[in-house]
Amino acid sequence: MKNYPDIKGVIFDFDGTLYKKVGIAFNLVKEYLPDTFNILRERAIRRRFKGCDYPNPEEYLNAFFNDLGKKCSWTPEKTREWYFTRYMPRYAIMLKKHYRSRKGAKEILQFLDSPDSPLKAAIYSDYPLLKDRMEAIGLSCPQRIRLYSSHTFGAQKPAARPLLQIAEDLNLKPHEILVIGDNRKADGQGAKNAGMRYFHIIGSKVWGKAAAMLLS
């Protein structure tokens, strides 16, 4: 971390950062074809909620499932049930079939999860069931690395509040944190909004540089 001497913590994005998510939409649909249109609707509604920040998680979920339910011609209750008991578990199953963590990701997380790590760390994902999805791509669930999703906060990237809350949880100041992600408009803008540094992953070569940097 000699290029970032003031950095004391790292926040990783998950999808696209700790594994390459090429073909993710296709594989989600392929996992259960009858849900094709509902999956596409969910992804469209998620894009509409980009940057939203609700007072609490329940208000966010109510708004999200109300809008998605209208698109699916379902009640918000049925939409929520579909999302958490069918869609997201199938997401994890799909990951296990088609994806593995990036080279070195397991070693990096083990290093950062150790009591001797010089850096504090967190993982912040757009989707819930993060532990299940980590295990699906071959990553062990950490003991010291904090895990978060948009549902934790009731906000979506690039809203600054979630990142600021993570900084507070890590007992660090925003300028002491490096955000590592694969989406400039979500992860990068979110880091900028929160006053944090950002490292952009655009391929395996750049990921290799990030891995070497974190393990140095």
Secondary structure by P-SEA (a helix, b strand, c coil): ccccccccbbbbbcccccccccaaaaaaaaacccaaaaaaaaaaaaaaacccccccaaaaaaaaaaaaaaaacccaaaaaaaacccaaaaaaaaaaaccccccaaaaaaaaaaccccccccbbbbcccaaaaaaaaacccccccbbbbcccccccccccaaaaaaaaaaaccccccbbbbcccccaaaaaaaaabbbbbbbccaaaaaaaaaaaac
